[in-house]
């Protein structure tokens, strides 16, 4: 099993991170303040990353374009993202002055039983922004204490996350979602979770308790993509993560992802990307050097 590949980048290049912002690392916890992306090209464009730990990220300056589970988002100063379940992330670009604050937390925090969305996006302003920054400042001060106050850190994290949850609840009160929009939302969440192993329409239709034809119609009308485009593109990104961050052979990845044989995986990957798995692995590792 891969570890969180974004954490792998973080822990593998600690000195570079410290040069670009203020950093605290402690076991499974990290916190960044005033981190600038201009001086380090952190996260390669067109290379998917698998996020498997909770994150809170606040944009302090500039803008950035990212996709989460194949859905594109544009972020500007004041935007905050809370990642609540594992998902695929891909960077598309950012401004030279792009800067963030961020910290990690455990997905399985016992005090957050209702936070089961993939992620929450809020725009901070006024009183809400002031309260969030007060929480961040206190968390930063606590993280410098010796010995490391794990329980206090967890309680402070949970306090902030519960506050964010309430703000998200206020926002959704005024926003209704159509049946088709809700179906698409649930479908995308299922694809992120299952497309690495299941790549057929009936599987996802059964999970949603609807007919395959109806699922195909709703997804195409609501997103402009077919069901199989969502599934295949997600599977491709999953393969890319394994090729970039593991030493597993194509045969091992094929077995892990329920392909009938290595040749089947190679044919699928070549059709979708133009590269064989070995060609992609070589190119990805060349870029990292």
Order of alpha helices (4+ residues) and beta strands (2+ residues): alpha-alpha-beta-beta-beta-beta-beta-beta-beta-beta-beta-beta-alpha-alpha-alpha-alpha-alpha-alpha-alpha-alpha-alpha
